């Protein structure tokens, strides 16, 4: 395999290892220290790079000495001995014997995404053991929350500081590769969530020797913005993307919070660089999380974006909550949902009240439905609640939640399932960390308390009035999804039945599918219709409220409704439609085959 990266420790065919570090602001005493070798002075050239070739094999431990008291890991470390402050280890890129080296990936239109946290699944090996169950359920694309090395053994992954090093809290690099290899053997792809917008607060040594890595004129919620105008910085992350896709054979990347990256042109450069360097014949999927709703990034560069707008309006309809950013979706939510089903986003250039009138988004109606990833829950929307409640605990009418699941899993947008929801898990998913620095742990704890101080549930005194402590090991332990018994089995049967319908009758016809429009039905209902690639017409009538609603004649074909029954979340839903009524808490899917 061709080495994907010019940063870090790269074993060469000659038997030596080349160490390459971008250190434009390094102190005069910068040195490379490799076990079994005397220190090697590292003097950056005019381009900021320092380089040394050392006769050492894979497995050798090393670090960079900044001064008499401080050593730092390689920022492009492929493997750490211990944690983010420990030594880096030279890694051989081609040591794993792949069993399915010719896996080409699956078309994006076939994707059913399953987002999960490797640590909560028992590490890479524990997650590998679950793959047959997930494949049987109908999952085609496993998505791992970030695994870049972070401080301590417990973290969501968004505090990573070594983007090339898979965290060993979850297992070895070979165990990660075996997880991906096994998935491929089951016909399932694996996607990785990567964080290119910031580094975590503990273990980031870059400012000590590569100050130009960061901008002083642009701030993000996590500190100074990364300066992608620097050629070396830009290449560092481009190489990182190609590294995960080639050395580990991930099938795609989900880029976290790219709205925090100053300027979108670099995102276009990244996508084009990746697609030009991945071997021909492989399907690689690139997906964004982007609060800016930039439709222009989805016109050839990226496959899709997480559809936060659709989630938010569905959450309002399911729970009635309207605080925080949900306030932007509480006004006429049925109309908002209709627009999300027909055009992707609600916000396509109009001002947001929650953001103080800031204009948000670009027109998205011309994009295909598969450009949007549709979810009812994910790590953010569940875990950033103070108590981490899942929808199974928030929605008081189970039939309403089942209707929403049917709406999501059969819609032409790409469905994403968050770990545990397929079993109806009521276990919370909480925010957790394992910072060793007491001051940092307290700062995170205090930040969570400030964030939720205005909520009634956290007024008053005593431990019950405090959000769970992120740094307490019990907080992580409480987040492992658990659901047993008949209810869990019933949820699993529902998900499997819906995903089988999707795989058989919808996914093969999604390439080229277009919207035929959508409309609200009352205050909680919606009708939407699409033309599939072969001319078939797919329609849904969904009501996420308790009251029956009359269906306007304009939303029926004459006195009939569109197509034959594909699925109804409650018995009798299709019969009621024939009488001109949409039942409460129900979803009815209809399919009209081409003549």
C-alpha positions in Angstrom: 0.0 0.0 0.0 1.2 3.5 -0.8 1.9 5.5 2.4 -0.8 8.1 2.7 1.0 10.6 4.8 4.2 12.6 4.8 3.9 13.5 8.5 5.0 11.5 11.5 7.1 8.4 11.6 7.1 6.5 8.3 9.0 3.2 7.9 10.8 3.2 4.5 11.6 0.3 2.2 15.3 0.8 3.0 14.6 -0.3 6.6 15.0 3.1 8.3 12.2 5.2 9.7 11.7 8.8 8.5 10.6 11.2 11.2 9.0 14.4 9.9 7.7 17.2 12.1 6.3 20.6 11.1 7.7 22.9 13.8 8.1 26.4 12.5 8.2 28.0 15.9 10.2 25.3 17.7 12.6 26.2 20.5 16.3 26.0 19.7 16.8 22.8 21.7 14.2 20.7 19.8 15.3 17.1 19.6 14.0 13.7 18.5 14.6 11.0 21.2 14.2 7.4 19.9 14.7 4.5 22.3 18.1 3.0 21.9 19.5 6.1 20.1 21.1 9.3 21.3 19.1 12.5 21.0 18.9 13.9 17.4 18.8 17.7 17.0 15.9 18.8 14.8 16.3 22.0 12.9 13.3 23.1 10.9 14.0 24.3 7.4 12.6 27.4 5.6 9.3 25.5 5.1 9.0 24.7 8.8 9.7 21.0 8.5 12.4 19.1 10.5 13.3 15.6 9.3 15.5 12.8 10.4 16.1 9.2 9.2 16.7 6.7 12.0 17.7 3.0 11.9 14.8 1.8 14.0 12.0 -0.7 13.4 8.2 -0.6 13.9 7.5 -0.8 17.6 10.2 1.7 18.5 9.1 4.3 21.0 10.0 8.0 20.6 9.1 11.5 21.5 10.2 15.1 20.8 12.0 17.0 23.5 11.0 20.7 23.7 13.1 21.7 26.7 14.7 20.1 29.8 11.3 19.6 31.4 9.0 19.0 28.5 8.7 16.1 26.0 5.8 15.9 23.5 4.3 13.0 21.4 4.4 13.2 17.6 1.3 15.1 16.5 0.9 12.5 13.7 1.5 9.6 16.0 0.0 6.4 14.7 0.0 4.7 18.1 0.7 5.8 21.7 2.4 4.0 24.5 -0.1 4.9 27.2 -2.0 8.2 26.8 -1.7 11.5 25.0 1.3 12.6 27.1 3.2 9.3 26.6 5.6 8.1 24.0 4.6 7.6 20.4 5.3 4.2 18.7 6.5 3.6 15.2 3.8 1.7 13.4 4.0 -0.5 10.3 1.1 0.5 7.9 0.8 -2.8 6.1 1.1 -5.4 8.9 -2.6 -6.4 9.1 -3.6 -9.4 6.8 -6.9 -8.2 5.3 -9.4 -10.9 4.5 -11.5 -8.8 2.2 -9.0 -6.5 0.5 -11.2 -6.1 -2.6 -14.3 -4.8 -0.8 -15.5 -1.9 -3.0 -18.0 -0.4 -0.7 -21.7 0.1 -1.2 -23.6 2.9 -3.1 -24.5 5.8 -0.8 -28.2 5.3 -1.7 -28.2 2.0 0.1 -26.9 3.5 3.4 -28.6 2.8 6.7 -26.3 4.4 9.2 -25.8 3.2 12.8 -24.0 5.7 15.0 -22.2 4.2 18.0 -19.6 4.7 20.6 -16.9 2.0 20.5 -16.2 2.3 24.2 -19.7 1.7 25.3 -19.9 -1.3 23.0 -17.0 -3.1 24.7 -14.3 -1.7 22.5 -13.4 -2.7 18.9 -13.7 -6.4 19.8 -17.0 -6.0 21.5 -18.5 -4.1 18.6 -17.2 -6.7 16.2 -19.2 -9.3 18.1 -22.4 -7.2 17.5 -21.9 -6.9 13.7 -23.9 -10.0 12.7 -26.9 -8.7 14.7 -26.6 -5.3 13.1 -26.3 -6.7 9.6 -29.4 -8.9 10.2 -31.2 -5.8 11.4 -30.5 -4.1 8.0 -27.6 -1.8 8.9 -25.4 -1.2 5.9 -23.0 1.5 7.3 -21.6 1.6 10.8 -20.5 5.0 12.0 -18.0 5.3 14.9 -17.9 8.3 17.1 -14.3 9.8 17.1 -11.5 7.5 18.1 -8.5 9.9 17.8 -6.4 9.6 21.0 -8.0 11.6 23.9 -7.0 12.0 27.5 -7.9 9.2 29.8 -10.0 6.1 29.1 -13.5 7.7 28.8 -14.5 10.4 26.4 -17.1 11.1 23.6 -14.0 11.5 21.3 -14.4 15.2 20.5 -11.5 16.0 22.9 -9.0 14.2 20.7 -5.5 15.7 20.3 -3.7 13.1 18.2 -5.8 12.7 15.0 -3.8 9.8 13.5 -3.7 7.6 16.7 -6.7 5.3 17.4 -7.2 5.4 21.1 -6.0 2.2 22.8 -8.7 2.4 25.4 -10.9 0.6 22.8 -8.3 -1.9 21.7 -5.3 -2.2 19.3 -5.0 -0.9 15.8 -5.3 -4.5 14.5 -8.5 -5.0 16.5 -9.9 -1.8 14.8 -8.9 -3.2 11.4 -10.4 -6.5 12.1 -13.7 -4.8 13.1 -13.7 -3.0 9.7 -12.6 -6.2 7.9 -15.4 -8.3 9.5 -18.0 -5.6 8.7 -16.9 -5.8 5.0 -17.3 -9.6 5.1 -20.9 -9.0 6.2 -21.6 -6.5 3.4 -21.4 -3.6 5.8 -19.3 -0.4 5.5 -17.7 1.5 8.3 -17.6 5.3 8.6 -15.5 7.4 11.0 -16.4 10.6 12.7 -13.4 13.0 12.5 -12.8 16.3 14.2 -11.0 18.8 12.0 -12.3 22.0 13.7 -10.4 21.9 17.0 -8.1 20.0 19.3 -9.0 19.0 22.8 -7.9 21.0 25.9 -5.5 18.4 27.3 -2.4 17.1 25.4 -2.2 19.6 22.6 1.5 20.6 22.4 1.3 22.2 18.9 1.3 25.8 20.2 4.7 25.1 21.8 6.5 24.4 18.5 4.0 25.1 15.7 2.2 28.3 16.7 1.2 29.1 13.1 -1.1 26.0 13.2 -3.7 28.4 14.8 -5.1 31.7 13.9 -5.1 34.6 16.3 -7.8 36.5 14.6 -10.6 33.9 14.6 -12.0 32.2 17.7 -14.1 29.1 17.9 -16.0 27.7 21.0 -12.9 25.7 21.7 -10.2 28.4 21.3 -8.2 29.8 18.4 -9.3 28.5 15.0 -7.1 26.1 13.0 -5.3 28.0 10.2 -6.0 26.0 7.0 -4.4 28.8 5.0 -1.1 27.3 6.0 -0.1 24.7 3.4 1.4 22.3 6.0 -1.8 22.5 8.2 -4.0 21.9 5.2 -1.9 18.9 4.1 -1.8 17.5 7.7 -5.6 17.0 7.7 -5.9 16.0 4.0 -3.4 13.3 4.7 -5.3 12.3 7.8 -8.5 11.8 5.9 -6.7 9.6 3.3 -4.8 7.7 6.0 -8.1 6.5 7.6 -9.6 5.6 4.3 -6.6 3.7 2.9 -4.6 2.3 5.8 -7.7 1.4 7.9 -10.1 1.0 4.9 -12.9 3.1 6.4 -15.7 3.6 3.9 -16.3 7.2 4.6 -15.8 10.1 7.0 -18.3 12.3 8.8 -16.7 15.7 9.4 -17.8 17.2 12.7 -19.1 20.8 13.0 -17.4 22.2 9.9 -19.2 25.5 10.4 -16.4 26.1 12.9 -13.8 25.9 10.1 -13.0 29.4 8.9 -14.0 29.5 5.2 -15.5 26.7 3.2 -13.1 26.6 0.3 -10.8 24.3 2.2 -13.6 21.8 2.6 -13.9 21.6 -1.2 -10.1 21.2 -1.5 -10.3 18.3 1.1 -13.1 16.5 -0.7 -11.3 16.7 -4.1 -8.0 15.7 -2.7 -9.5 12.6 -1.0 -11.4 11.5 -4.0 -8.3 11.9 -6.2 -6.1 9.8 -3.9 -8.4 6.9 -2.9 -7.8 3.9 -5.2 -10.1 3.7 -8.2 -13.1 1.5 -7.8 -13.7 2.2 -4.1 -16.9 4.0 -3.0 -16.0 6.5 -0.3 -18.6 8.6 1.3 -18.0 12.1 2.8 -20.7 13.6 5.1 -20.9 16.9 6.9 -22.2 18.3 10.1 -22.7 21.9 9.2 -24.9 24.4 11.0 -24.5 26.8 8.1 -26.6 24.6 5.8 -24.4 25.2 2.7 -26.1 23.4 -0.1 -23.3 24.3 -2.4 -21.0 21.8 -0.6 -23.4 19.0 -1.5 -23.2 19.6 -5.2 -20.5 17.1 -6.0 -18.0 17.5 -3.2 -19.8 15.8 -0.3 -22.5 13.1 -0.4 -24.7 14.4 2.4 -25.2 16.5 5.5 -26.8 15.6 8.8 -30.3 17.1 8.7 -30.5 18.9 12.0 -33.5 20.9 10.8 -35.6 17.8 10.3 -34.5 16.4 13.7 -35.4 19.6 15.5 -38.9 19.9 14.1 -39.6 16.2 14.6 -38.4 16.6 18.2 -40.8 19.5 18.7 -43.7 17.4 17.3 -42.8 14.4 19.4 -42.1 16.1 22.8 -43.6 19.6 22.7 -40.3 21.0 23.8 -39.6 24.5 22.5 -36.7 25.8 24.6 -33.3 26.8 23.1 -32.8 26.2 19.4 -36.1 24.2 19.3 -37.9 27.6 19.5 -37.0 28.1 15.8 -39.1 25.1 15.0 -42.1 25.5 17.3 -44.0 27.9 15.0 -46.2 25.8 12.6 -44.1 22.6 13.0 -46.2 20.6 10.6 -45.4 23.1 7.8 -41.8 23.0 8.8 -41.7 19.2 8.6 -43.3 19.3 5.2 -40.6 21.6 3.9 -37.9 19.3 5.4 -39.3 16.3 3.7 -39.7 18.0 0.3 -36.6 20.2 0.3 -34.2 18.9 3.0 -33.8 21.9 5.2 -36.2 24.4 6.8 -33.6 27.2 7.0 -32.5 28.0 3.5 -31.5 31.7 3.9 -34.1 33.1 6.3 -33.2 34.7 9.6 -33.1 32.6 12.8 -34.8 34.0 15.9 -32.7 31.8 18.1 -29.5 33.3 16.5 -30.7 36.8 16.9 -31.9 37.3 13.4 -28.8 35.8 11.7 -29.5 34.5 8.2 -28.8 30.8 7.9 -28.6 28.4 5.0 -28.8 28.2 1.2 -31.6 26.9 -1.0 -31.6 23.1 -0.8 -34.7 22.1 -2.9 -32.6 21.2 -5.9 -30.6 18.5 -4.0 -31.6 14.9 -4.0 -33.3 13.4 -0.9 -30.2 11.3 -0.3 -28.1 14.5 0.3 -29.7 14.6 3.8 -29.1 12.2 6.8 -32.4 11.9 8.7 -32.3 10.9 12.4 -34.6 11.0 15.4 -31.7 10.8 17.9 -27.9 11.1 17.8 -25.0 11.6 20.2 -25.5 15.4 20.2 -29.2 15.7 20.5 -29.4 13.1 23.3 -26.1 13.6 25.1 -26.2 17.4 25.2 -29.4 17.2 27.3 -28.5 17.6 31.0 -29.9 14.1 31.8 -29.3 12.5 28.5 -32.8 11.3 28.0 -33.7 9.3 25.0 -37.0 9.6 23.1 -38.3 6.4 24.6 -38.3 8.3 27.9 -39.5 11.6 26.5 -42.4 10.6 24.3 -45.5 9.8 26.4 -47.3 7.9 23.6 -45.4 4.9 22.2 -47.6 4.8 19.1 -46.4 8.4 18.3 -42.7 7.3 18.5 -43.4 4.2 16.3 -45.0 6.5 13.7 -42.0 8.7 13.7 -39.7 5.7 13.3 -41.7 4.5 10.3 -41.6 8.0 8.8 -37.8 8.1 9.2 -36.8 4.6 8.1 -38.8 4.6 4.8 -38.2 8.2 3.8 -35.9 8.7 0.8 -33.4 10.6 3.0 -30.7 8.5 4.4 -31.7 7.1 7.9 -29.3 7.2 10.9 -30.0 5.1 14.0 -28.3 6.0 17.3 -27.0 3.1 19.3 -29.7 1.5 21.4 -32.8 3.1 19.9 -33.4 0.0 17.7 -34.1 -1.8 21.1 -36.2 1.0 22.6 -33.5 1.7 25.1 -34.4 4.1 27.9 -30.8 4.2 29.2 -29.6 7.9 29.1 -26.7 8.8 27.0 -24.7 11.3 29.1 -21.7 13.5 28.5 -18.6 11.9 29.9 -14.9 12.6 30.2 -11.9 11.3 32.1 -9.6 14.3 32.6 -6.7 13.6 34.9 -6.1 17.3 35.6 -8.4 18.2 38.5 -8.7 21.8 37.4 -9.8 20.8 33.9 -12.3 18.3 35.3 -13.7 21.0 37.6 -13.9 23.5 34.7 -15.9 21.0 32.6 -18.1 20.2 35.6 -18.8 23.9 36.2 -19.5 24.5 32.6 -22.2 21.9 32.5 -23.7 23.4 35.6 -23.8 26.9 34.1 -25.2 25.5 30.9 -28.3 24.1 32.6 -28.6 26.5 35.5 -31.7 28.1 34.0 -33.6 24.8 33.9 -36.2 24.2 36.6 -34.9 20.7 37.2 -31.6 22.1 38.4 -32.8 24.8 40.7 -32.4 24.3 44.4 -29.7 22.7 46.5 -28.3 19.2 46.8 -26.8 16.6 44.5 -30.1 16.0 42.7 -30.1 19.5 41.5 -26.8 19.1 39.7 -26.3 17.6 36.2 -24.3 14.3 36.3 -20.6 14.8 36.8 -18.9 14.2 33.4 -15.7 13.0 35.0 -17.3 10.5 37.3 -16.8 6.9 35.9 -20.4 6.1 36.9 -21.6 8.7 34.3 -20.0 6.7 31.5 -21.1 3.4 32.9 -24.7 4.7 33.1 -24.6 5.5 29.4 -24.3 1.9 28.1 -27.5 1.2 26.3 -29.6 -1.5 27.9 -32.9 -2.8 26.8 -34.1 -6.3 27.5 -37.3 -8.3 27.4 -40.3 -8.3 25.2 -40.4 -4.6 24.5 -36.8 -4.6 23.2 -37.7 -7.5 20.9 -40.8 -5.8 19.6 -38.7 -2.7 18.7 -36.1 -4.9 17.0 -38.8 -6.6 15.0 -40.3 -3.2 13.9 -36.9 -1.9 12.8 -36.0 -5.1 11.0 -39.4 -5.1 9.1 -39.1 -1.5 8.1 -35.4 -1.8 7.0 -36.3 -4.9 5.0 -39.0 -3.0 3.1 -36.5 -0.2 2.5 -33.8 -2.5 1.2 -36.2 -4.4 -1.1 -38.5 -1.6 -2.5 -37.0 1.8 -1.9 -33.2 1.8 -1.7 -32.7 0.2 -5.2 -34.7 3.1 -6.7 -33.2 6.1 -4.8 -30.5 7.2 -7.2 -32.3 9.9 -9.2 -35.3 10.2 -6.8 -37.0 13.6 -6.7 -39.6 15.2 -4.5 -43.1 15.7 -5.7 -43.9 18.1 -2.9 -45.2 18.0 0.6 -47.9 19.7 2.7 -49.1 20.0 6.3 -52.2 18.2 7.5 -53.5 20.1 10.5 -51.1 21.0 13.3 -49.2 17.8 13.6 -49.6 15.9 10.3 -47.8 15.9 7.0 -48.2 14.4 3.5 -45.2 14.0 1.2 -44.6 12.3 -2.1 -41.6 11.4 -4.2 -40.9 10.0 -7.7 -38.4 7.2 -7.6 -35.8 6.4 -10.2 -37.9 4.0 -12.2 -41.0 6.2 -12.1 -42.7 4.6 -9.1 -44.3 7.1 -6.7 -43.8 6.8 -2.9 -46.1 8.7 -0.5 -46.4 9.1 3.2 -49.2 10.3 5.4 -48.0 10.9 9.0 -49.6 12.4 12.0 -47.5 12.9 15.2 -50.4 14.2 17.2 -53.3 12.5 19.0 -56.2 13.9 17.0 -57.6 12.6 13.7 -57.3 15.0 10.9 -59.3 15.4 7.7 -57.2 15.0 4.6 -57.8 17.8 2.2 -59.1 16.7 -1.2 -56.0 18.2 -2.9 -53.8 15.7 -1.1 -55.7 12.7 -2.5 -56.0 11.4 -6.0 -59.6 12.1 -6.6 -61.5 10.3 -3.9 -58.7 7.8 -3.3 -55.2 8.1 -1.8 -52.0 7.4 -3.6 -50.8 3.8 -4.2 -51.1 0.5 -2.5 -50.3 0.0 1.2 -46.6 -0.4 1.9 -46.7 0.0 5.7 -48.9 1.3 8.4 -47.7 1.9 11.9 -51.2 1.2 13.3 -53.8 -1.1 11.9 -56.6 0.8 10.1 -54.5 3.7 9.0 -54.9 3.0 5.3 -58.7 2.4 5.7 -59.1 5.7 7.5 -57.3 7.5 4.6 -59.8 5.9 2.2 -62.5 7.7 4.2 -60.6 11.0 4.1 -59.1 10.9 7.6 -55.6 10.6 9.0 -55.5 8.8 12.3 -53.6 10.2 15.2 -50.2 9.0 16.1 -49.8 7.0 12.9 -47.7 6.8 9.7 -49.0 5.2 6.4 -46.7 4.6 3.5 -48.0 3.9 0.0 -46.3 2.9 -3.2 -47.6 3.4 -6.7 -45.7 1.2 -9.2 -44.9 2.6 -12.6 -47.5 1.8 -15.3 
